Amino acid sequence: MTPIRIFVSSVQKEFAEERRALSDYIRRDPLLHRFYDVFLFEDLPASGRRPDETYLAEVDRCGIYLCLLGNEYGRADTDGRSPTEREFDRATAGGKERLVFVKGNDDSVRDPKVLALLRNIDGQLIRRRFGSVPELTAEVYASLVEHLDRTGTLRTRPFDASACVDATLDDISQEKVGEFLSRAQQSRGYALSPDTPVRKALAHLNLLDGSLPNNAAVLLFGKQPQRFLAGSEVKCLHFHGIEVSKPIPSYQIYKGTVFELVDQSLDFVLSKIACSIGTRAGGPTAPATYEVPPEAVGEAIINAIAHRDYASNASVQVMLFADRLEVWNPGQLPPSLSPEALRVPHPSIPRNPLIAEPLFLTRYIEKAGTGTLDMIEQCARAGLPPPEFRQNGEQFVQVLWRPKQDRVIGAQTGDLVGTKLGLSGDQVEVLRICVTETSISELMDVAGRTNRTKFRNSVLKPLMQAGLIEMTIPDRPRSSNQKYRITERGRALLAGRDTP
């Protein structure tokens, strides 16, 4: 079929970045590029034609007129009208599909002529607001998919935009929506307040398919997402060696929303890798330095969960080996990207844009298209080899390398090596908490552990053997009143004064 031509409102300095980002996004998106082509006025070669005649002729040729409005009205012609207003009127007269997106929420700073144009538009159609390029691309994506669906061009909607089978608004958590809105408001100045009703919040985020929550809504804010999308869980595995082998020392299957899956998976990895405690020279709290940068670990996990193929029944797998961390997710890279392209500046082409936008609004995702570059930089700063990216059949794999284990604590002997004690994240947290006497149940709650025997053997026992914590009732180890407290040696380590 012939692609539908989209005319993006003509050259405005105010929207130089947004216009180019939209063009690149639509042309590279695996779905949208099959149905749409984009016209930008600045892509035309030099010509003897008048600019106003050219852009109006291009509006006549387009199927969709995409209008961006901000604070500036633009240069007016002899009739006092800007190119954007002339284009909108021409598209209206020609019966074109018109999509209008307004930047920002503060109408008091807009040119009076922009406000007049907005009043005219409000009487004809529904417009959407945006604050950043990721928000704009998500809004445009939703509008273009809706257009394909409404016109019958797209018979099957994308996974994230499709209604979640058997789910209703009752399956969406008001508490989780409120928590998200609070964080999005603090992090990005998001317009909706935490007490916004669920239906309105989902509509604002394009998370409704008609009156029903779509798959993205359930994954982001569902009370029990895996009840509807069983494959969305994350499997975390820890191996002592460098190969997959049984029995698996530690194996957790995490369920919950996208946000919860990211947090739980990151905590799993950080609780298993070594952590060195520095001194308090720079502040009241001794800094903890992990052997692999937590930011790089988090980026790999977020990439896998946000960009996986949710139509697959396979799960994301996070596997920690003695020499590396591997994160596997079902799905392939978009055709325009390759593992090699991830090592250089590249566009962001999210597989699930309706999931990616809320992650951006809460700063789980910082910058579009820079995640893998950030991982490379963080590993380089830590003196680690660069991450590896590869396509393994239907699975995309990210590999982060751990440092060579040439300085390790002997778990059975309790030997300490200076202040570079190889403690796990859970052990560091236990040390800090045990400044006051604490029960094993309370310690397990803080660490998010459920298996008492494993927690005692893998976390508490090595700390006691190293002389960092002790029992309050040592002669009755199984006492129901048993608690744990930090020793002087443990205090010295936390203060950065490790003793031999």
C-alpha positions in Angstrom: 0.0 0.0 0.0 1.1 3.6 -0.5 2.2 5.2 2.7 0.0 7.9 4.2 1.8 11.2 3.9 2.2 13.2 7.2 2.8 17.0 6.9 4.5 18.3 10.0 3.7 22.0 10.4 6.3 24.1 8.6 9.6 25.4 9.8 9.4 26.9 13.4 12.7 27.5 15.3 10.8 26.7 18.5 10.3 23.1 17.3 13.5 22.2 15.4 14.4 19.3 17.8 10.8 18.0 18.0 10.2 18.1 14.2 13.4 16.1 13.4 12.8 13.7 16.3 9.2 13.0 15.1 10.4 12.4 11.5 13.2 10.0 12.6 10.8 8.2 15.0 8.0 7.6 12.5 10.4 6.5 9.7 12.2 4.0 12.0 9.4 2.6 14.1 8.8 -1.0 13.1 5.0 -0.4 12.8 4.5 3.2 11.8 7.1 3.2 8.9 4.9 0.5 7.2 2.0 2.9 6.9 3.3 6.5 7.1 5.8 8.8 5.4 6.8 12.2 6.8 7.3 15.5 5.0 9.4 18.2 6.5 9.7 21.5 4.7 13.4 21.8 5.4 14.1 18.5 3.5 13.1 20.1 0.2 15.9 21.0 -2.2 16.5 24.6 -3.2 13.8 25.8 -5.6 12.5 28.8 -7.4 9.0 28.3 -6.0 7.7 30.7 -3.3 7.7 29.1 0.1 4.1 29.8 0.9 3.0 28.2 -2.4 5.2 25.2 -1.7 4.0 24.4 1.8 0.4 24.9 1.0 0.7 22.6 -2.0 2.3 19.9 0.3 -0.6 20.2 2.7 -2.9 19.4 -0.2 -0.9 16.3 -1.0 -0.8 15.0 2.6 -3.2 12.6 4.3 -2.5 13.9 7.8 -1.6 17.4 9.0 0.4 17.3 12.2 0.4 20.6 14.0 2.8 21.7 16.7 2.0 24.8 18.7 4.0 26.5 21.5 4.5 30.0 22.8 5.5 31.7 19.5 3.1 32.5 16.7 5.7 32.7 13.9 6.4 35.3 11.2 3.2 36.8 9.9 2.6 37.5 6.2 1.0 40.7 4.8 -2.4 39.4 6.0 -1.1 39.0 9.6 -1.2 35.2 9.5 1.6 32.7 10.2 2.4 29.8 8.0 1.2 27.4 10.7 -2.3 29.0 10.8 -2.5 29.1 7.0 -1.6 25.4 6.9 -4.2 24.5 9.5 -6.9 26.3 7.6 -5.8 24.7 4.3 -5.9 21.2 6.0 -9.3 22.0 7.4 -10.7 23.2 4.0 -9.3 20.0 2.4 -10.9 17.7 4.9 -7.5 16.4 6.1 -7.0 14.4 9.3 -5.6 17.0 11.8 -3.5 16.1 14.8 -2.7 19.0 17.1 -0.1 18.9 19.9 0.6 21.8 22.3 3.8 22.2 24.2 3.6 23.2 27.9 0.8 23.9 30.3 1.3 27.6 31.0 -1.0 29.5 28.5 -0.2 32.8 30.1 3.2 33.0 28.3 1.8 32.3 24.8 1.5 34.9 22.1 -2.1 36.2 21.9 -2.4 35.0 18.3 -1.4 31.5 19.4 -4.2 31.6 22.1 -6.7 32.8 19.4 -5.6 29.9 17.1 -6.0 27.4 20.0 -9.6 28.7 20.7 -10.4 28.1 17.0 -8.9 24.6 17.2 -10.7 23.7 20.4 -14.0 24.3 18.6 -13.1 21.7 16.0 -11.1 18.9 17.5 -9.3 17.4 20.5 -5.7 18.5 21.0 -3.1 17.0 23.3 -0.3 18.6 25.4 3.3 17.5 25.8 6.3 18.6 27.7 9.2 16.7 26.2 10.3 14.8 23.1 9.5 11.4 24.6 6.0 12.6 25.7 5.4 13.9 22.2 6.5 10.8 20.4 4.3 8.7 22.7 1.3 11.0 22.0 1.9 10.9 18.3 2.3 7.1 18.3 -1.0 6.7 20.1 -2.8 9.1 17.7 -1.4 7.4 14.6 -2.2 3.9 15.8 -5.7 5.1 16.6 -6.0 6.5 13.1 -4.9 3.2 11.5 -7.4 1.4 13.7 -10.3 3.8 13.0 -9.8 3.7 9.3 -9.5 -0.1 9.2 -5.9 0.0 7.9 -4.6 -1.8 11.0 -6.7 -4.8 11.8 -4.6 -5.8 14.8 -3.5 -3.1 17.2 0.0 -3.1 18.7 0.4 -5.2 21.8 0.8 -2.3 24.3 -2.2 -0.4 22.8 -4.6 -3.4 22.7 -7.2 -4.0 25.3 -6.0 -6.5 27.9 -8.2 -9.5 27.6 -10.7 -9.9 30.5 -9.2 -6.9 32.4 -11.4 -4.0 33.6 -10.7 -0.7 35.4 -11.3 -2.6 38.6 -8.0 -4.5 37.9 -6.0 -1.2 38.0 -4.6 -0.1 41.3 -5.6 3.5 42.3 -2.7 3.4 44.8 -0.2 2.5 42.2 -1.5 5.2 39.8 -1.3 7.8 42.6 2.2 6.8 43.4 3.2 7.1 39.8 1.6 10.5 39.4 3.3 11.8 42.5 6.7 10.7 41.3 6.1 12.0 37.7 5.0 15.3 39.1 8.1 15.6 41.2 10.5 14.3 38.6 9.2 15.8 35.4 6.6 18.4 36.4 3.8 16.1 35.1 0.5 17.9 34.8 -1.8 15.5 36.7 -2.0 15.4 40.5 -1.8 12.2 42.5 -5.5 12.2 43.3 -6.5 12.2 39.6 -9.2 9.5 39.0 -7.9 6.3 37.4 -9.9 6.6 34.2 -8.7 10.2 33.6 -5.1 9.3 34.3 -5.1 6.3 32.0 -6.7 8.4 29.2 -4.1 11.1 29.6 -1.4 8.4 29.2 -3.1 6.8 26.2 -3.6 3.6 28.3 -7.3 2.9 27.4 -8.6 0.9 24.5 -12.1 2.4 24.3 -13.3 2.1 27.9 -11.0 -0.8 28.8 -7.4 -0.7 30.1 -4.9 -1.8 27.5 -2.0 -4.2 28.0 0.4 -1.3 28.9 -2.0 -0.1 31.6 -2.1 -3.5 33.3 1.7 -3.9 33.1 2.2 -0.5 34.6 -0.5 -0.2 37.2 -2.3 -3.6 37.5 -3.2 -5.1 40.8 -2.0 -8.5 39.6 -0.4 -8.0 36.1 0.6 -11.7 35.8 -3.0 -12.8 36.2 -3.5 -11.5 32.7 0.0 -11.6 31.3 1.8 -14.6 32.8 4.9 -14.2 30.7 5.6 -10.7 32.1 7.3 -12.1 35.2 11.1 -11.8 35.6 13.3 -14.8 36.5 16.5 -14.0 38.5 19.2 -16.7 38.9 22.6 -16.7 40.6 25.3 -19.2 39.8 28.6 -19.6 41.6 30.4 -20.7 38.4 30.6 -19.3 34.9 28.0 -21.7 33.3 24.4 -22.6 33.9 24.4 -25.6 36.3 22.1 -27.3 38.8 21.3 -27.0 41.6 20.9 -23.3 41.3 22.1 -21.6 44.5 19.5 -18.8 44.3 16.5 -18.6 42.0 13.7 -16.0 42.3 10.6 -15.4 40.1 9.4 -11.9 40.5 5.9 -10.7 39.7 4.3 -7.3 39.8 4.1 -4.1 37.7 6.9 -3.0 35.4 8.2 -0.7 38.1 8.2 -3.4 40.7 9.9 -5.9 38.4 12.7 -3.4 37.8 13.2 -2.7 41.5 13.1 -6.3 42.6 15.5 -7.5 39.8 17.9 -4.7 40.6 17.8 -5.5 44.3 18.4 -9.2 43.5 21.7 -8.5 41.7 22.9 -5.9 44.1 22.4 -8.3 47.0 24.7 -10.8 45.3 27.6 -8.7 44.1 30.5 -7.4 46.2 30.2 -4.0 47.9 33.1 -2.1 49.4 32.5 0.5 52.2 34.5 3.7 52.1 35.2 6.2 54.8 33.0 9.0 56.2 35.5 11.7 55.1 33.0 13.1 52.6 29.9 13.0 54.8 28.0 11.3 57.7 27.4 8.1 55.7 30.1 5.8 54.5 29.7 5.4 50.7 29.1 1.9 49.3 30.8 1.1 46.0 29.5 -2.0 44.1 31.8 -4.1 41.9 29.5 -3.4 39.0 27.9 0.1 38.7 24.3 -0.1 39.9 23.3 2.4 37.2 24.6 0.1 34.5 22.8 -2.9 36.0 19.6 -1.0 36.3 19.8 0.2 32.7 20.3 -3.3 31.4 17.3 -4.6 33.4 15.1 -1.6 32.4 16.0 -2.1 28.7 15.0 -5.8 28.9 11.6 -5.1 30.7 10.6 -2.0 28.7 11.6 -3.2 25.2 10.8 -6.9 25.4 8.3 -8.6 23.1 5.3 -9.1 25.4 3.5 -11.2 22.8 6.1 -13.9 23.6 5.4 -16.4 26.4 9.1 -16.3 27.4 10.2 -14.3 30.4 13.0 -11.8 31.0 15.9 -13.7 32.6 18.6 -12.0 34.8 21.5 -14.4 35.3 24.4 -13.6 37.6 27.6 -15.7 37.1 31.0 -15.5 38.8 32.4 -13.4 36.0 29.4 -11.6 34.4 25.8 -10.6 34.5 23.6 -11.6 31.6 20.2 -10.1 31.0 18.0 -11.9 28.3 14.7 -10.6 27.0 12.4 -12.0 24.3 12.4 -10.0 21.1 14.6 -8.7 18.3 16.2 -5.3 17.7 14.3 -3.0 15.2 15.5 -3.5 11.6 17.3 -0.1 11.6 19.4 -1.0 14.7 22.1 -3.6 15.2 24.1 -4.6 18.3 27.0 -2.6 16.9 24.8 0.5 16.4 24.1 0.4 20.2 27.7 1.4 20.8 27.4 4.8 19.0 24.8 7.6 19.1 21.5 6.2 17.8 17.8 7.0 17.9 15.4 5.6 20.5 12.9 3.2 18.9 10.9 1.7 21.8 9.1 -1.5 21.1 6.4 -0.5 23.6 6.2 3.3 23.6 3.2 3.4 25.9 5.3 1.6 28.5 8.4 3.6 27.9 6.8 7.0 28.5 5.8 6.4 32.1 9.3 5.0 32.8 10.7 8.2 31.4 8.3 10.4 33.4 9.5 8.7 36.6 13.2 8.8 35.6 13.6 5.1 35.2 14.6 6.1 31.7 16.7 9.3 31.6 17.4 10.1 27.9 16.0 8.7 24.7 18.6 6.6 22.9 21.4 7.0 25.4 20.9 4.0 27.7 23.5 1.7 26.1 26.0 4.5 25.8 25.5 5.3 29.5 26.2 1.7 30.3 29.4 1.7 28.3 30.6 4.9 30.0 29.7 3.7 33.5 31.6 0.4 33.1 34.6 2.2 31.7 34.7 4.5 34.7 34.6 1.4 37.0 37.6 -0.1 35.1 35.5 -2.9 33.6 35.4 -4.2 30.1 32.7 -2.7 27.8 29.2 -4.4 27.9 28.4 -6.8 25.2 25.2 -6.8 23.1 24.1 -9.6 20.9 21.0 -11.1 19.2 20.7 -14.8 20.1 17.8 -16.0 17.9 14.6 -14.6 19.3 16.4 -13.4 22.4 18.3 -10.1 22.9 21.2 -10.4 25.3 23.1 -7.8 27.3 26.3 -8.8 29.2 28.0 -6.8 32.0 31.4 -8.1 33.1 32.3 -8.4 36.8 35.9 -7.6 37.9 38.3 -10.4 38.4 37.9 -11.9 41.8 41.4 -11.6 43.0 40.4 -10.2 46.4 37.7 -12.3 48.0 36.6 -13.0 51.5 36.8 -16.6 52.5 33.3 -17.4 53.5 34.3 -20.3 55.7 37.4 -18.7 57.3 36.1 -15.2 57.6 39.4 -13.6 56.4 39.2 -9.9 55.8 41.2 -8.1 53.1 41.7 -4.5 54.3 38.6 -2.3 53.7 37.8 -4.1 50.4 35.6 -6.6 52.2 33.5 -8.4 49.6 30.1 -7.9 51.2 26.9 -8.2 49.3 24.4 -5.4 49.3 22.2 -7.3 51.8 25.1 -7.8 54.2 26.0 -4.0 54.0 22.4 -3.2 54.9 22.3 -5.8 57.7 25.4 -4.2 59.2 23.8 -0.7 59.1 20.6 -1.9 60.7 22.3 -3.9 63.4 23.6 -0.7 64.9 20.5 -1.4 67.0 19.5 -4.9 68.1 17.3 -6.5 65.4 15.5 -9.8 64.9 16.1 -12.1 61.9 12.5 -11.5 60.8 13.0 -7.7 60.7 16.3 -8.1 58.8 14.7 -10.4 56.3 11.9 -7.9 55.7 14.4 -5.1 55.0 16.3 -7.4 52.6 13.2 -8.7 50.9 14.0 -12.3 51.7 11.5 -15.1 52.4 13.7 -18.1 53.0 15.0 -18.0 56.6 17.6 -20.8 56.2 19.1 -19.3 53.1 19.2 -15.9 54.6 20.9 -17.1 57.8 23.5 -19.2 55.9 24.3 -16.7 53.1 24.0 -13.4 54.9 24.2 -13.7 58.7 26.6 -16.6 59.1 29.4 -15.0 57.0 29.0 -11.7 58.9 29.3 -13.5 62.3 32.2 -15.6 61.1 34.0 -12.4 60.1 33.3 -10.9 63.5 31.1 -8.1 62.2 27.8 -9.0 64.0 26.9 -11.2 67.0 23.9 -12.8 68.6 22.4 -11.1 71.7 21.8 -14.6 73.2 24.7 -16.7 71.9 24.1 -19.6 74.2 20.6 -20.1 72.8 20.9 -19.7 69.0 17.3 -20.7 68.3 15.7 -18.6 71.0 12.6 -16.8 69.8 14.0 -13.6 71.5 17.2 -13.9 69.5 18.5 -10.7 67.9 21.6 -9.5 66.2 23.9 -6.5 66.8 26.9 -5.0 65.2 30.4 -5.6 66.8 33.1 -3.1 67.3 34.8 -4.5 64.3 31.6 -4.0 62.3 31.4 -0.4 63.5 35.0 0.2 62.5 34.3 -1.1 59.0 31.2 1.1 58.6 33.2 4.1 59.8 36.0 3.2 57.3 38.4 2.2 60.0 38.7 -1.5 59.2 40.8 -3.4 61.7 43.1 -6.3 60.9 
